[in-house]
Amino acid sequence: MSARSESFADGELGNAIQRIYVINLDRQPSRWHQMSRELGRLRDHSGQPLSAISRRFSAVDARFLLDSPCTELVHPEYTLADQLFVQPEPRLDGSLNPRDRTIKMTRPEVAVALSHIEVWKLIADGDPQYTLVLEDDVFFRRGFAATLDDAWNELMGLTKHAPPVDLVYLSYDDAGRKTPRKPFSELLFMPLTGLWQLSGYVLSKQCARKLLDLLPVRGPVDLWMNHQFNRLTVFATREPIIEQRHDVPSSNSYSVLPILSEVGVITREKPLLVKNSALKRPVFAFGDEGSGLTSLASALSILGYRCCSDFDGLPEREHADLFGKKRSRIFDAYVNVGALNPHALIQLAKLYPKARFILTAKGLNPAAASSRDSLEASNALIEGRLTPTPLPSQLSKLVPGNVLELPDDHNDKWELLCRLLDCEYPAHVFPECEDRGQRRLADGFHAYGGDRSNRVKWLKKDASPWIVPENDRPGLRVDGSTDTEQGDSNRSLIVEEFEDLDAKHWLLRDDTFPSNLALFKPQNFEVKPGDVGQLTLRKERTSVRLYTSASIATRHRYRYGRFGVEVKPTNTSGLVTGVFLHRNAPRQEIDLEFLGRDTTKLLANVYFNPGDEGTKLEYGYRGAPALIDLGFDASLDFHQYEIEWHQDVIRWRVDGRIVHERLVWGPTPIPHLPMQFNVNLWHSRSKEFAGKLVNVELPAHSYIKSCSVIAAATPTTARQFATSSRGP
């Protein structure tokens, strides 16, 4: 028998909860159905299901927002001090001014805030005096109805002698650490701050009006709400009686996490690894030049496909594995591959009856027809005859229901794509970029390339869709990949020889990251006689770390170029001297590192996550590391080390000599977004990686004689994209 709650009524009792709003994205109908079932199993005062007084509110979708715009409703910037008001952090000492740490809300956070604000408007303009607001990923805990009834009776009795109740938290995440609150009864307390989430709360009509008068929301809406408690009459149940489901993936992303990592509050980081999903594969995509094929390849990568795209052909082994239906093939999506002509696609449809086929087209109808005509003509030329029906029609007969025509101007490509692939709708904005066209594989597209030297030892890699697991397929070599790099004409030369650190081009970091047991402090870098920069790591207790060290970074980010340093790294076990390019959102990285436990070797590594600027993909714990035997001990003298980064190849040079090279998919795609150039000295949390540190060997030093950057800078400053999860 369904549980009954006397606290709910449809217009019969003025002090009852008369309406329920469920905030639900249009692209997630399954969550609404789940919530409808959840609400249907509970009854109100008159015995009707709660679903009868429930209304679905179409949530604001983050994908259609601009990049965190400032409006009269939401101000997207807040400070670390605002965060610490809700969740104090005793490990932070007085040397940090949290009001100086500005944080920019993510698009999902802005969308969540806007959704709640729109619901407040409905409540303020409606008739019910009290409304329950729910997000669509919650469930009612056992005993919900009885507990709510007892608490609600207390609250309604209170209103006879005190101001009406404004807000009642039924679902929340307690910030802990003895956040201030006023005990009220065995069932209720009055929070002063310290409650996260707005996934289940009762709001009065008068409070909705108050909140609207207090706009704009500054920062995440649950954080901002804590700052309003002193203006409202707020209660919370002793324990949450509504909880968020753990089996429903959250599409939100939290803007404060990178800052908490930087200041050292997050001391341990759970490796963020990609969960294997049952992808529909293989996928084949084709279409006219300029119809969005490169963007589609990026979208498929975001969904977790290992995607081969924009090549005139396939390597011989991959071609043989694909047409031989062998499990050893590397890729599960092929986009704009010249060798997969109409004749080949028909053959593949017969080989793979569950495959998905995507035709990109310019515009909606006329251009799509043009694409079909051109493909039909190509088919006729290849087969030496006219094709009676367009290629998409032929494919639809072979793989019914598995063919998609994707116009480049469709307003919701994710919806079409996810419906075809039967996958979860992503929170990220659909990537948009110019088509690259088909790149010519070297030697008639038959050759893999890369470094097969005996001096290279591959270490354990991340299990990722964007890392090829096999070491015997070192990449795809592109003809002329370094001849015409984007931005060559705008490149400039920056040389730092450490007479004094040039503040126009370089900054001294004052942060850290979870894998680093040291906190970077500017005073740990100094220029020594002979114009040598010295990075020092010492045992020095701070509120968040037991060690301090030094790091320098470029003030600007760069996309492609040559990045060099003349360095003598420390040979102290447990420490790492890093020379690297790095970015977050999405995380991409190119490393040249020296492990203090063995400075006769150089560690080369690449981290890759797909997407455009702002895509919150930060996967990777190990990356794709390889140790290169230098043939000398780097800690004994200065040598010149370089990272040479091009669109289709990365090279690591030592004293001008190439010691390691990585091609496209050898074993990762090549990072393609602007990154900062860094040089640092840090203490790794992983003894397996860097060895054990012996404190008597401290302080330890790494020395830099010069740094050079030959690249075109982007206008965005480094602080806006500061590192948050740098390390193995």
N, C-alpha and C positions, 0 to 999 in steps of 0.2 A: 504494500500500500504506500502511496506517495506521502512524503512528509508535508505537513501543513504549517505555514508560518502566518500567525495573526498580524504580523507587522506589515503585510502587504494587503492592499485592497484597491479595487477599481472605483475610486470616487465615492465610496461609502463613508469612509472615516477621514476626517480632515487631517488627523495627525498620523495617518498611515503613509507608507511608501507606495505611491500610486503609479509610478512609471519606472521602467527600466530601459536604459539605452545601452546597446552593445556596439562598441566601436570596432568596425570590421572593414578590412580592405576589399575592394571589389574583386581583386585577383585571388582572394582566398575564401571562396564560397564554402569550402569544406569546414572551415572554422565556424562559420555562421551556423551551418547545419549541426555541428557538434554542440555549440552553445544553445541552439534551439532544443536539442534533446536534453541538455543539462537543465535548462529552465523548465522544460516540460515535466520533469520528474518531481517538481516541487509545486505545492498548491498555496493559494492565497487565503485570506479570511473567509471568502465565500466558497472555496473549494475548487475554483478554476485554476488551471496551470499558470505558472508565472509567465510562460511564453505568451499568454493572452495580453498581458500589459507591457510586453517587451517590444522595442522598436530597434531595428537595425540602423546604425548611423554609418554612412559611407565615409570611411576614414580618408584623410588627406594622404595621397601617395607621394612618398619622398622622391620618386623618380621623376616627377613632373615639376619639382621645385627648382628654382635657380639655386646657385651655390650659397645656401644659407643667407637669404636676403634679409635686410633689416626693414621691418614694417612697424606700423602702429600696434600690431598685435604681438609680435615677437622681436626681441632684440637678441641677435644670435651670439653675442659675446658676453662672457662672464669671467670671473677670476678664480684663482685657486682659493682665495679667501672665502668666496661664496661656498665652495665645496667643503672647506674645513669647518664652516659654521654648522653644516649638517652632520659631518662626520669628522670630528677633531682627530688630529694625528699627532700624538705626543712625541713621535720620533723626529719631527721636524724642529730644528732649533731656531733661535732668534736671528741667525744670520740670513735666513730666507725671508723676504718680504712677499707674502702670498698675493698681495694686491698687484704686484708687478707681473705676475704670471697670468697673462690673458689667454683664455681658452675660447675657441670658436666651436659652436655647436655643429654637429653633423647634420646632414639633411634629414636622416630618420628622426633625430631628436626634434628638429624644427617641425616635421610633419606630425609627430606625436603631440607636440604642444598645440599646434593649430587644430588638430582633431578635438582635443579636449575643450579648447576655447569655443569651437562651434557648437559643441554639446552644451556648454554653459549658456550660450545664447538661446538655445532651444528651451532650456530649463527656465531661464529668466523670463522668457516670453510666454511660457506655458501656464497651465492652471494648477498642476500638482504642486503641493507645498514641499514634498520630498521626493527625490528621484535617486535611484541606484544607477551608478555609472560603472560599466564593466568593459574591460578590454577582452578581446575574443579568445584569449589563451588561458582562461581560468577555469577552476572547478570549485564547487561548494564542498567544504570539508564535512566529514561526518558530524552530525549534531548541529549543523548550521542553523536550522530553523529554530530549535529550542534556545540556543545561545543568543541568537539575534532577538528573539521575542523577549527574553529576560532583560537584555541590554536596552532594547527599544522602550520597554515599559519604564525602566529607570529614567531614560532620557526624556520621555514625554511627561513623566511626573515632575521632572526638574523644571521644565519650561513654564510650569504654573507659578514658580517663585523666582525665576531667573530669565535672562535673555534666551530667546530661542536657540536651539542647536543649529550651528552652521554646517558643520562637516563631520562625518564619522568615517574613519578608516576601518574597513572590514578586511582589507588585504594590504599587506605592507611587508617590507624587508627592514628589520630593525638595524640601524647603523651601529648599535652596540656601544662599547667603550663608555658605558654609564652616561649616555646622552640624557640631558635633563628632561624630566617629566613629573607631572603631579599625579599621585595616586588618587583615584576617585572612589572606586568600589572594587569588589571582587571580580567584576566583569569588565570594568572600564578604567582607562587612565586618560589624562589630558597631556598630550605631547607638547613640549616647548620647541623641540627640533628633533632630528634623528630618524625620520621615517622616509624610506625610499619606496618608489613605485606609486603609481596611481591606477592600479589594475582593478580595484574594487572599492568604491566609496559611495556613501550617501551624501547628497548635496541638497541643501535647501534652496528654495527659490530666491530668498533674500541673499544668501551667500553667493549664488551665481551672479547676482547683480553687483555685489561687492567686488568679486574677482574681476569682473569686466571693467569696473571703475579703476582697478589697480593696474591694468595693463599698461605697458607691454610686459609679457613674460620675459625675464632675463635669465638665460640658461635653460637647461632641461626643466621641464614643467614640474617634475616631482621635487627637484631641488628648490625651484622658485616658490613652490607652495609652502615649504618649510619656513621661508622668510616672511610669510604672511600670517603665521600662526598667532603672532602677538596682536593681530588685528581682528582675529576671528575667534569663535567659540568652537574649539576642535576637540573631538574625542576619538579614541581608538579602542577596539576590543582588546582585552588582555593578551589574547593570542589571535593571530590571523584566522578568520573563519572562512576566508576565500583564499585560494592559493593559485599560483601560476602553474600551468602544466609543464612537466619536464620533458614530455615526449613531443613538444611542439617547438621547432627551432625558432629562435627570435630573429627578426629582421632588423632589430635596432643595432646601432653601434654607438659606443660611448666615447665622447670627446675627451673626457677627463683622464682616461687610462694612459695615453702617451705622456701626459704631464706628470702623473703619479709615478710612472716609470723613470722619467727624467730626474725628478727630485729624490728618488731612491726609496719611495714608500713601498713600491712593489719590489720585493726582494727575491721572490722566486717566480719563475714564469713557467706555466705548464706548456709544453711544446704544442703549438697549434698545427695539427696535422690534418690533412684532407681525409675525410671519411669516404671510403669507397661506396659508390652508389650504383644502382643497377641502371646504367645508361643504356638508352636505345642506340645500338650501333650495328654496323658502321653508318656514318653520315656522309653524303656526297652533295656538294654544293657547286653551282655553276651559274653563269649569267653573263650579261654584257659588262664590258669595262666601264667603271664608274657607277655601277649599280649597288655598291655597298658590300662587296665580297670581303674586303679586308676587315670591315667592321663586323661582319657576320662571323669571320674566323675568330676575332677577339671575343665575341659573345659566346661562341661555343667553348672557347677556352675557359671563360668565367664559369660556365656550367660544369666544367671538369673534364672536358674532352681533350685528349692529346691530339692536336690539330696540325696537319701539314697543309700549308696554304701558300698561294701566290708563287708557285713554281711552274716551270714549263714541263716538268716531268717528275718522275719518281726514281730513286736509286734502284738499281737492278734487283737487289734482294727484297726491298719493300714491294716492288711491282710483282715479283714472283710470289711472295707470301700473300699478297692481296688477292691475286687471281687464282692462287692455289688454295684459298680458304684456310690458310695456316694460322694457328694461334700465335705464331712468332712474329706476326706483323707488329710494327711499333705503334702505328697511328690508328685511331678509331674515328677520325673525321678528316675528310679531304676536301679542301675548298680552293676553287680556282686553280686546279692542276691541269695543265695543258694536255698531258697524256691521257686524261680521262675525257675523251671526246664522246660525242653522242653514241657512237657504236660501242665504245667501252662501257658507257653507263648502262646501256641496254643489257650488255653481257653481265655487268655487276648486279643488276636488278634480278636477273635469273639466278645468279649465284647466291645472292643474299635476299631472300624474299621478305625479311623483316627489316631491311635497311630503310633509312630515311633519305629522301632526295629533296633538295631545296633549290629553287630557281629564283635568283634575285633579278629584279627588273627596275628600270628607271620609270618612276611614276606609277600610277595605278593601272589603267586599262590600255591606252594606246601603246605605251612603251613595253608593257608586258607582251602585247601582241607582237611588237617588233622583235622582242627577244625570242619569242617562239618561232617567228619567221626566220630569224637569222640562224637559230639552232636547226631548224628544219632544213635550211639551205646547206648548212655544214654537214648534216646527216646525209643529204642527197649526194654531196660531193664525195664524202668518204665511202659511201656504199655504191656509188656509181649509178644511182637511180633517184627518182623523186620519192619522198616519203609521204604517204597518203595522209598521215595525221602528225601533228606536232609532237616533239619529244615528250613534253609533260604528259600528254594523253597516252602515249605508249607506256611510259613509266607507271601511270596510274592503273593501267590494266594489269601490269606485272606485279605491282606492290600497292594494291588498292588501299586508300586512306593514308598512305605514307609519303605523299608528295605535297610540297608546299610551294606556292608562288609568293615570294616575299617582296613587296614593293619597297623601294628605298625611301618613300615618303609616308609610309604607314605610321600612325601616331602611337602605336603600341606593338612594336615588333616582338617584345618579350612574350606577349600573350599568344601570338601566332606560333612563335618558336616553341614555347613550353607546351602548348597544346599538341604540337606535332611530336615532340620528344617525350611527352608524358612525364614532365619533371616539375619540381618545385619552382614557383615563380621567384626569381632572385630580387633582393632589395636594391641591387646596384642599378645605376642608370645604364641604359643600353649604350654601348660604346659607339662613338661616331668618329670616323677618321677617313682620310682620303685613301682611295684604293691604291695599292702599291703596284699593281700590275704583276705579270708573271716574271719572276726572276729566272735567269738561265743558270741551270746547274752546270758546274764545270765539267769538262771532258764529255760533252754530250749527255749530261745529267746522269752519268752512270757512277760517279765517284762519291764515296764518302771521303772525308778528310779528317785531319786532326793530328794530335801528337801521339805517336806510338812508341815514343822513346822509352828505353829501359829505365831512364832516370825518373819516370813518373810512377807514383804509386797512388792508385785511387783508394780513398777511404769510404766509409759507409755513408750512403746518401739518404736523403729523405725519400720516403715513398710518396710520390706526388704525380699528378697528371702531367706536370710540366717538367718532369725529369725522366729521361730515358733510362730504364734500369740496367740495360746491357752496356758493358764497357767496350764491346767489340763493334759498336756502331758510333763512331766518334763525331758524326755531324754531317751536314750538307754544305758543301762548298759552293759559293755563288761566284760566277764569273764577274770580275771587276768590282768586287764588293767594296773596295777601299778607294776606288778611283773618283767617285763623285758622291761624297758624303754630304748630307744636309747640313747647311750652316758653314761650309768651308770659307765662303767669302766674308763671313762676319767674325771669323775667329781672331782671337787676340792672344798674345803671349804674356803670361804673368810669371815672373821669376822672383822668388823670395830667397835671398842669400843671408838673411839673419844678421845683418848689421843691427837691425831692430825690426820687430814684427810689424809689417805694414797693416795697420788697422783698417785700411780701406778695402783690403782684399781678404783679410783673415780675422777670425775671432777665436778667443780662448773659451773653451766650453766650461760650463759650471753645472754639469748634470751627470747622469750615469745611465745605466740600463740594467735590467734584471740579472743578466748573466755576469755582470761585472761586480766584483766584490770591492771595488774602489770607487770613490766619488771624485770626479774631475774638479780641480780647483785651479783657477788661473795662476796663482802664485807658484804652482809646481812646474811652470814653464819659465825658463829664463835663458837669456842670450849670454853665452860664455865667451871668454877671450878667444880670438880666432874666428869670430862670427859663426859660432856653432850654437844651434838651438838645443837645449837640454830638456828632456821630458823626465820627470822624477816621480817614482812611485815609492811612497813611504808608509810606514805604519803610523797612522794618525786617526784616532777615534773621532768620528762625527756622530751625529744623531742617527744616521742611517747606514753608515759603513764604518769598518774598522781600518780602512786604508784610504789614502787619497792619491791622486795621480794627475796626469795632464793630457790634454787633447787640444789640437788645433784643427780648424775646419774653415773652408772657404765660406765667405759670406753669401755667395751666389751659388746657384745650381747650374750644371752644365749637361748638355746632351751631345755625346760623342766627343772625342778628342784624345789627347795624349796627356797623361798625368804622371809626373815623375818626382822622385825624391832620392836624394843622396843621403843615405842613412846608415848608422851603425847601431843595430838593435842590441838590447840587453840579452845576456845568456842566463838570466835568472829563471830557474824552473818555476812554473806556475804563472808566469807573466807572458803577455802577448804584445808584440809591437805590431800595430795595425796600420796599413796603408790601403785605403779603400774608398770606394764610391758607394753612397747609400741614399735611400729614400724610403718613405712609408706612403701607404695609401695610393697605389699598392706598393708592397715592399719589394724592392729590387736592390741588388747589391753586387758589387764586383770587388773581391778581396785579394790583397797581397799581404800575407801575414808571416811573422816569424815567431815560432814557439820557443820560449826561452829554454826549454828542456833539450832542444836540439837545433841550434842555429846553423847547421850545415844544410838545412833544407828550407824551402820556401813553400808556404801553403797558398795555393790558388783556389778560389771558391767563387761560385755564382749562386745567388738566390733570385728566383724569378716568380712573380705573380702577375697574372694578366689584368688588363683593364686600362681605362683612361685615368687621367688625373682625378683623384678623389675616391677611386674604387677601393673599398675597405677590405682588401685581401692581404693578409699578413702571414700566410702560411710559410712554414720552414723553420726547422730547428738545426739541422746539420747542413742544409744546402746540398751542394754537389762538390765536395772538397777533394783535392788531390795534392800530394806532397811531391815537390820537385827537388831532386838532389842537386845542390849548387856546385859541388866539387870544391868548396872552400867553406870556412867558418865566417859567416856574415858578421859576427860580433867582434871580429879582430880588426876590421878596417872599414872605411866607407866604400860603398859601391853604389852605382846608379841603378835604380829599379824603376820600371815604368809599366803602367797599364795603358795599353793602346786599344781604345774602344771605338768600334765602327758598327754600322747597322747590321752587318752580317758576319762579323768576326771580332773576337777579343784576343789580344796577344799580351803576354807578360814578357818583358824584356829585362835582362840583367846586363849592365854595361853595354847596352846596345844590341845584345844578342837575344834572339827569340828563344825562350826556354819552355814556353807552353803556349798553346793556341786552342781556342774553342770556337767552333763553327755553330751555325744554327742547328739546334737540337743535338749539340755535342757536349754534354747531354741535356742542356736546357735551351729554350729560346734565348735570344740576345736581349738583355734589358733595353728598353726603348724610350724611357721617360727621363727627364732631367734629374740629376743627382748631385749631392754635395761631395766634395773631395775632403777626406779626413786623414790625419795622422795622429795616432794615440798610443798610449801605453796603458794596459789594463790587466787586471788580475782575474783570471777565469775561474768561475765557480766549479768547472769540470776538471777534476784531476786527470781523468782519462784523456782529456783533450790537451791540456797544457802542462800537466805534471803538478807536483806538490811544491808549494811555496814554503821555504824555510826563512823565518823572520829575521834570523841573524844576518842574512844576506842583504837586508834592506838598510838604507835606501838603495834602489836600483835605478839605472839611468839608460835611456836610449837617446842617441844624438842625431841631429839633422843638420847637414851642411847646406842643403838647398832644396827648394821645392819649385816645381814648374808646372804650369797649366797651359796647354795650347788647345783652346776650345772657345765656343761661343756661349756667353752667359745668358741665362734666362732672367727676366726682370724680378722674379719672386725672391725674396730674401730668405736666407737660410733658417732663421728662427721659426718661420711659419711651418717649416717641414723638418723640425728637429728630430733627431733619432730617438726612437722609443723602445726598440727591441733589438739593439745591435749586439750580436754575439752568437756563438755557435749553440 
